[in-house]
């Protein structure tokens, strides 16, 4: 798990640690010895990108994805995989694994906080066995347009938005699987099985 100063590292590490050995570090040498990479994130898009750049995480993530290695982004760690984000009037460049922009949810009730259902593709690996469950969201910004290059799971908070993406070796969720109870634990197990074969 990439430590670049984001806030939800330890809850995500605990949730994954129930099913796999987890290393939380900013050391690229240690990370490159791992079988899969998790990019967490909370807070503002631009601040998270600044933290990633300071830690060299943006290039690490691009290289990791290009090499076909398993990658999971969570919350703002999902958002920074897009081309750019506009938050609090500031537009920042993202990592660019997905096309599209993260922008404010056009909803009267913000933040979108709490439990919500999702609509996943029938052949989704992440949501195998948890298609009709609820997941925990905390956000005011999201991708409103689905990338055509990926399998996209949607949720609705007054308007539809991208709740999760699966594309080849890269997966990401807008919601927090580590805070989503049994459904989130099942999703993480699905990702680990796909990524590590266990």
C-alpha positions in Angstrom: 0.0 0.0 0.0 1.4 3.3 -1.1 1.9 5.8 1.8 2.0 9.3 0.4 0.5 11.1 3.4 -3.2 10.2 2.7 -5.6 9.6 5.6 -7.3 6.2 5.2 -4.2 4.0 5.1 -4.6 2.1 8.2 -8.3 1.1 8.0 -7.7 -0.1 4.4 -4.5 -1.9 5.5 -6.4 -3.7 8.3 -9.2 -4.7 6.0 -6.8 -6.1 3.4 -4.6 -7.6 6.1 -7.4 -10.0 7.1 -6.8 -11.8 3.8 -3.2 -11.0 2.7 0.2 -9.7 4.0 0.1 -5.9 3.7 3.1 -3.6 3.6 2.4 0.1 4.1 5.4 2.2 2.8 6.6 5.1 0.7 9.7 3.1 -0.2 9.5 2.3 -3.9 12.0 -0.6 -3.6 9.9 -2.3 -1.0 6.7 -1.6 -3.0 8.2 -3.1 -6.2 8.8 -6.4 -4.4 5.0 -6.6 -3.7 2.6 -8.6 -5.8 -0.1 -5.8 -6.0 -0.4 -2.1 -5.2 -3.2 -0.3 -3.4 -3.6 3.5 -3.7 -5.8 4.9 -1.0 -6.8 8.5 -0.6 -9.0 11.0 1.2 -9.3 14.8 0.9 -9.0 17.1 -2.1 -7.9 15.9 -5.6 -5.2 18.5 -6.0 -3.7 17.9 -2.5 -3.6 14.1 -3.1 -1.9 14.6 -6.5 0.6 16.9 -4.8 1.3 14.3 -2.2 1.7 11.6 -4.9 4.1 13.7 -6.9 6.2 14.5 -3.9 6.5 10.8 -3.1 7.1 9.9 -6.8 3.9 8.0 -6.6 2.4 9.2 -9.9 5.3 7.7 -11.9 5.2 4.5 -9.8 1.5 4.0 -10.5 1.9 4.7 -14.2 4.8 2.2 -14.4 2.9 -0.4 -12.3 -0.2 -0.2 -14.5 1.8 -0.3 -17.7 3.6 -3.4 -16.5 0.3 -5.2 -16.1 0.6 -5.5 -12.4 -2.5 -5.5 -10.1 -3.6 -2.1 -8.9 -6.5 -1.0 -6.7 -7.5 2.7 -6.1 -9.8 3.6 -3.2 -11.8 6.9 -2.9 -9.5 9.7 -4.0 -7.1 7.0 -4.9 -9.8 6.1 -7.5 -10.3 9.7 -8.6 -6.6 10.5 -9.2 -6.5 7.7 -11.8 -8.5 9.9 -14.1 -7.0 12.5 -16.4 -7.9 15.5 -14.2 -10.0 16.8 -11.4 -11.7 20.1 -10.7 -12.2 20.7 -7.0 -12.8 24.0 -5.1 -12.2 25.8 -8.4 -8.8 24.3 -8.9 -8.1 22.0 -11.9 -5.3 19.5 -11.4 -3.8 17.0 -13.7 -4.4 13.4 -12.6 -2.4 10.2 -13.4 -4.4 9.6 -16.6 -5.0 5.8 -16.5 -8.6 6.6 -17.3 -9.9 9.4 -19.6 -12.3 11.9 -18.0 -12.6 14.5 -15.3 -13.5 14.4 -11.6 -16.0 17.2 -10.9 -18.6 18.3 -8.3 -21.7 16.1 -8.0 -24.6 18.3 -9.2 -26.7 17.3 -6.2 -28.5 19.4 -3.6 -27.4 17.2 -0.7 -23.6 17.1 -0.3 -21.5 15.4 0.7 -22.9 12.1 -0.5 -22.2 10.2 2.7 -23.6 6.9 3.8 -24.7 3.6 2.3 -25.8 3.2 -1.3 -26.4 0.5 -3.8 -24.5 0.1 -7.0 -25.2 -1.2 -10.5 -22.3 -3.5 -11.6 -21.9 -5.3 -14.9 -23.1 -8.9 -14.7 -19.6 -10.2 -15.5 -17.9 -8.0 -12.9 -15.1 -9.7 -11.0 -15.0 -7.2 -8.1 -18.7 -7.5 -7.4 -19.0 -11.3 -7.8 -21.5 -12.4 -5.1 -22.2 -8.8 -3.9 -24.2 -7.4 -6.8 -27.2 -6.3 -4.6 -25.3 -5.1 -1.5 -24.7 -1.6 -0.2 -21.4 0.2 0.1 -20.2 3.2 2.1 -19.5 6.5 0.3 -18.1 9.8 1.5 -17.5 12.3 -1.3 -18.8 15.4 -3.1 -16.9 14.9 -6.3 -17.0 12.1 -8.8 -16.6 11.0 -12.5 -20.0 11.8 -14.1 -19.0 10.2 -17.5 -18.2 6.6 -17.8 -14.9 5.7 -19.6 -15.7 3.6 -22.7 -12.4 1.7 -22.2 -13.5 -0.1 -19.0 -16.2 -2.1 -17.2 -18.0 0.6 -15.2 -20.2 0.2 -12.1 -22.6 3.1 -11.4 -24.3 4.5 -8.3 -26.8 7.3 -8.1 -26.9 10.2 -5.7 -29.5 12.4 -7.3 -27.5 11.8 -10.5 -25.6 8.8 -11.8 -21.8 8.7 -11.2 -19.0 6.2 -11.6 -18.8 4.1 -8.4 -16.1 1.6 -9.6 -14.0 0.7 -12.6 -12.4 -2.5 -13.8 -10.0 -2.4 -16.7 -7.4 -5.2 -17.2 -5.1 -5.1 -14.2 -6.5 -1.8 -12.8 -9.5 -1.6 -10.6 -10.8 1.3 -8.4 -13.8 2.2 -6.2 -15.2 5.6 -5.3 -16.7 4.1 -2.1 -14.7 2.7 0.8 -14.7 -1.1 0.7 -12.8 -1.1 4.0 -15.8 0.6 5.7 -18.4 -1.4 3.8 -18.8 -4.3 6.2 -19.2 -7.8 4.8 -19.9 -6.6 1.3 -16.7 -4.6 1.2 -14.7 -7.5 2.7 -16.1 -9.8 -0.1 -15.1 -7.2 -2.8 -11.6 -7.0 -1.4 -11.4 -10.8 -1.4 -12.5 -10.9 -5.0 -9.8 -8.4 -6.0 -7.1 -10.3 -4.1 -8.2 -13.6 -5.7 -8.0 -12.1 -9.1 -4.8 -10.3 -8.4 -2.9 -12.9 -6.4 -4.7 -16.1 -7.4 -5.5 -17.0 -3.8 
